[in-house]
Amino acid sequence: MTQPITHALALDRNRDTRARERFVSGLRGFVLNDLAATMRTDFESAVATNLEKEAGDKVLDGADVHRAIRGREIFKAYSSARCTAQQMVWDVVMDSIEKQRGQLNNTGKSLADKPKAGGTLELDPDLEIPRYVEAVDVHLMPGCYYKEYGGEDLAAGALYDQGLNVFAFGAMGRELNDIGWSMANFYKNRFADRRPRRILDAGCTIGHNTLPWKQVFPDAEVHGIDVAAPCLRYAHARAEAMGVEAHFHQQSAEDIRFPDNSMDVVFSSMFLHELPNKAIRQYLAEAHRVLRPGGVLLNMELPPNDRMAAYDQFYLDWDSYYNNEPFYKDFRDQNPKELTVAAGFPADGYFEGVMPRYTYTDEEDFIAMALADPEFGEDTGRLSDVIFWYGFGSVKQG
Ligand SMILES: C[S@@+](CC[C@H](N)C(=O)[O-])C[C@H]1O[C@@H](n2cnc3c(N)ncnc32)[C@H](O)[C@@H]1O
């Protein structure tokens, strides 16, 4: 179940609001665990055999499964309930934000004005919001990440923070930072001889997966970049409220304003699947430029389609068709190794991993699984009560 946000920017919610949130989280859990399991069973028992027979020698993919399943009642029930629950996530949180926008912005400002943890915020009012952010309310989130409602606004950040909390029904860790803890600990164990001094998070949103890197590597300078000012204001205030030093900058990952060879690690978390192919390639080339020789690129992402069974391809690509995620499938159809090589990384520097959630797993088990050869299964990258994160990256030629 949802774990309460405890930092100083957490929205005040009365008993009715908390009950609505619990209902929406519970509905999402029911759809993504129970209805999803029923839909899979229906496919396996009533659709798969005919589909395979008709396909003959052709290898089935997610698009074939999508076509075959679209008319099934369970698919319609699942999709309709999932779309409705998604809209309800934002509705319930927006209601809270509208009642306390002024208070939220004041709390943010006082945390930012006296940054006790020593973090910084650098905004660039002239930065152009990329069209792929500006033109889409991605995953149906009203106003997307960048919309501002006046003043030194933090609303989009609060919407993402509390929205993700309701959305994830407790599956993404306390303070929603399990991916950050998992990535930083994956890096720490895979590159055990390294002591990174400068770390960059691309597409950091509210910095929830940025801060664990500072907690795992306290001597490092940790930076997060994003194009969305209200999320960055929130990220800075949130980091200060949590007492973790981090530096946030309004920059595009397509045009990173750090010098060549200046970073030991460039990472991203659930970022690439929201970018068109051209922007992904440009970000990876920029990551390569700012990494020092021997520096490490790491992206935690949705798993590539060609590593998944046809049903699991379909299941994850659902968002591309029904959840305002226009680039999701295109990204998953790419070969991550080829992407890194095209950006200048050596083929033999490439690595990938599939790992359990760090903050839910015994440390030794986490390390053993994270460092093993990746095994792809129905729980890889699929939000449910059991989820395994997928990551890929490369080491810049030393
Ligand atoms: C799905 S969110 C990333 C989530 C976050 N990293 C996490 O761990 O949950 C995508 C973020 O990328 C940002 N973004 C989109 N295009 C960008 C770009 N070209 N440069 C930097 N940030 C960008 C969006 O504003 C948004 O905050």
The ligand as a MOL file (V3000), in Angstrom:
LIG
                    3D

  0  0  0     0  0            999 V3000
M  V30 BEGIN CTAB
M  V30 COUNTS 27 29 0 0 0
M  V30 BEGIN ATOM
M  V30 1 C 9.4890 10.3100 -16.7070 0
M  V30 2 S 10.2170 11.7330 -16.1680 0 CHG=1
M  V30 3 C 11.7100 11.1420 -15.4550 0
M  V30 4 C 11.4900 10.5830 -14.1440 0
M  V30 5 C 12.5800 10.5760 -13.1570 0
M  V30 6 N 13.9100 10.6130 -13.7010 0
M  V30 7 C 12.3820 9.3640 -12.2880 0
M  V30 8 O 13.3720 8.7690 -11.8960 0
M  V30 9 O 11.2330 9.0210 -11.9900 0 CHG=-1
M  V30 10 C 10.8390 12.5610 -17.5660 0
M  V30 11 C 11.4940 13.8850 -17.1940 0
M  V30 12 O 12.3390 14.2730 -18.2720 0
M  V30 13 C 12.2230 15.6650 -18.4410 0
M  V30 14 N 12.6930 15.9650 -19.7980 0
M  V30 15 C 12.0710 15.7370 -20.9760 0
M  V30 16 N 12.8480 16.1000 -21.9980 0
M  V30 17 C 14.0180 16.5390 -21.4590 0
M  V30 18 C 15.2400 17.0250 -21.9870 0
M  V30 19 N 15.4460 17.1490 -23.2930 0
M  V30 20 N 16.2000 17.3800 -21.1320 0
M  V30 21 C 16.0530 17.2670 -19.7970 0
M  V30 22 N 14.9160 16.8290 -19.2390 0
M  V30 23 C 13.9130 16.4660 -20.0490 0
M  V30 24 C 10.7840 15.9670 -18.1720 0
M  V30 25 O 10.5950 17.3250 -17.8600 0
M  V30 26 C 10.5230 15.0250 -16.9860 0
M  V30 27 O 10.8020 15.6560 -15.7800 0
M  V30 END ATOM
M  V30 BEGIN BOND
M  V30 1 1 1 2
M  V30 2 1 2 3
M  V30 3 1 2 10
M  V30 4 1 3 4
M  V30 5 1 4 5
M  V30 6 1 5 6
M  V30 7 1 5 7
M  V30 8 2 7 8
M  V30 9 1 7 9
M  V30 10 1 10 11
M  V30 11 1 11 12
M  V30 12 1 11 26
M  V30 13 1 12 13
M  V30 14 1 13 14
M  V30 15 1 13 24
M  V30 16 1 14 15
M  V30 17 1 14 23
M  V30 18 2 15 16
M  V30 19 1 16 17
M  V30 20 1 17 18
M  V30 21 2 17 23
M  V30 22 1 18 19
M  V30 23 2 18 20
M  V30 24 1 20 21
M  V30 25 2 21 22
M  V30 26 1 22 23
M  V30 27 1 24 25
M  V30 28 1 24 26
M  V30 29 1 26 27
M  V30 END BOND
M  V30 END CTAB
M  END
